[in-house]
């Protein structure tokens, strides 16, 4: 009898232990789910907050660009589209704002052959082997953006792409984005990253505004003997030349513990067209939101001094 009672007590104890284990697992699961939900909610709030802050930063940049400004003295702050980082504080938060003149970049669809080769040469300087590569890449870009299926001397049409294992072939049409350059035969990631800050497809046939061109474009223009103007205005009160009407505005918010937990900074880049006399006097052509590591921002700042680079 005592043996039977001992067995029953043992079974009861095992059942209690299993129930406790199950309850512990449920409690841990609920806690994890709650933390996950809290993190997701926090990220959503952080994203929404940054979107609002970024829009405010873009509006401030537009207001500055619309203002009739003249150079009065050296202390007068004049925002020009030179890509330099500018700090701006709003609602207790500090953002970094950069403004670029879009037509100071080389339009990938309309650039003439000489400028295209000069830009490639500036991006990948070298000897005779590099010069041959420049010619090949220029031909491949020409074959990509022209509307025929005739292959340039060192270019690439559908047959060459197929031989390289790329089933999509040459586009035979204009570039829809600079990112598309990565699809062109012979363009590797390093070359693409070097060329990226110097190119656009949004100039709309406008004449290249050399004043605010990034260093890579300036190097290409100088190699061709084309004059590159300097300065934005003069000390006699003349109006500041700020290019336009197309501007690229980049707003960056670096890591902040109450905004992003152990994550990268947030960035927004947008292309705007200033249209004075219109209500509102500007139009947003596109926006891009994303993440950028803090060290990447620092690297971009350093690279800006070399090739106008985001």
Beta strands, then each sheet from edge to edge (+ up, - down):
strand 1: 86-90
strand 2: 93-101
strand 3: 106-107
strand 4: 199-200
strand 5: 246-253
strand 6: 265-274
strand 7: 282-292
sheet 1: 1+ 2- 5+ 6- 7+
sheet 2: 3+ 4+
end
